[in-house]
Amino acid sequence: MKDAVEIVISDTGSGIAPENIEKIFDPLYSGKLSGTGLGLAICHEIISKHYGSISVESELGTGTSFTIRLPFAVQDDYELTARATV
């Protein structure tokens, strides 16, 4: 995606099994006993409504990375840019 901000969120947890990767953005799917299965579904919906994308890479026993891409906003031919402060 050109003219976009990219955010990568990674962990070193247990990872997600390959057979579950396709399901993680489905409403009410959870790989946890106490999960509602709404968190990633809601994230996916919000990001999509903003013309962005979210993808995941995971390896069992190593961890998971989510990459979020959001386009810069354009309002009345004035380009607004996102700036991150650390």
C-alpha positions as CSV (number, residue, x, y, z in Angstrom):
1,M,0.0,0.0,0.0
2,K,1.6,3.3,-1.1
3,D,1.4,6.4,1.1
4,A,0.5,4.4,4.2
5,V,1.8,4.0,7.7
6,E,2.8,0.5,8.7
7,I,2.6,-0.7,12.3
8,V,4.1,-4.1,13.3
9,I,3.2,-5.7,16.7
10,S,5.1,-8.8,17.7
11,D,5.4,-11.1,20.6
12,T,7.6,-14.1,21.5
13,G,4.7,-16.2,22.8
14,S,3.6,-19.7,21.8
15,G,2.4,-18.7,18.3
16,I,-0.7,-19.7,16.4
17,A,-1.1,-23.1,14.8
18,P,-1.2,-22.9,10.9
19,E,-4.7,-24.4,10.8
20,N,-6.0,-21.6,13.0
21,I,-4.5,-18.6,11.2
22,E,-7.4,-18.4,8.7
23,K,-9.9,-18.3,11.6
24,I,-8.4,-15.7,13.9
25,F,-10.3,-12.7,12.4
26,D,-13.7,-14.6,12.4
27,P,-16.2,-13.3,15.0
28,L,-16.5,-15.6,18.0
29,Y,-13.4,-17.7,17.2
30,S,-11.0,-17.9,20.1
31,G,-8.0,-20.2,20.7
32,K,-8.2,-19.4,24.4
33,L,-10.6,-20.9,26.9
34,S,-11.5,-17.5,28.4
35,G,-11.6,-15.6,25.1
36,T,-14.7,-14.1,23.5
37,G,-13.4,-14.2,20.0
38,L,-14.3,-10.6,19.3
39,G,-11.0,-8.8,19.7
40,L,-9.3,-9.5,16.4
41,A,-12.6,-9.5,14.5
42,I,-13.3,-6.0,15.8
43,C,-9.7,-4.9,15.0
44,H,-10.1,-6.2,11.4
45,E,-13.4,-4.4,11.0
46,I,-12.1,-1.1,12.2
47,I,-9.0,-1.3,10.1
48,S,-11.0,-2.3,7.0
49,K,-13.4,0.6,7.5
50,H,-10.4,2.9,7.3
51,Y,-9.3,1.3,4.0
52,G,-6.4,-0.5,5.7
53,S,-5.3,-4.0,6.1
54,I,-4.1,-6.3,8.9
55,S,-2.0,-9.5,8.3
56,V,-0.4,-12.0,10.6
57,E,2.7,-14.2,10.5
58,S,3.2,-16.8,13.2
59,E,5.4,-19.7,14.1
60,L,4.6,-22.2,16.8
61,G,7.0,-21.8,19.8
62,T,8.5,-18.6,18.4
63,G,5.8,-15.9,18.4
64,T,3.4,-13.9,16.2
65,S,3.6,-10.6,14.3
66,F,0.6,-8.6,13.2
67,T,1.2,-5.9,10.5
68,I,-1.3,-3.1,10.2
69,R,-1.3,-0.8,7.2
70,L,-3.4,2.3,7.1
71,P,-3.4,4.9,4.3
72,F,-2.7,8.5,5.1
73,A,-6.0,10.5,5.3
74,V,-6.9,12.9,2.5
75,Q,-9.3,15.7,3.4
76,D,-10.2,18.5,0.9
77,D,-7.1,17.8,-1.1
78,Y,-5.0,18.4,2.1
79,E,-2.9,15.4,3.0
80,L,-2.7,14.6,6.7
81,T,0.3,12.6,7.7
82,A,0.6,10.4,10.7
83,R,3.5,11.1,13.0
84,A,4.6,8.8,15.7
85,T,6.2,10.1,18.9
86,V,8.2,7.9,21.1
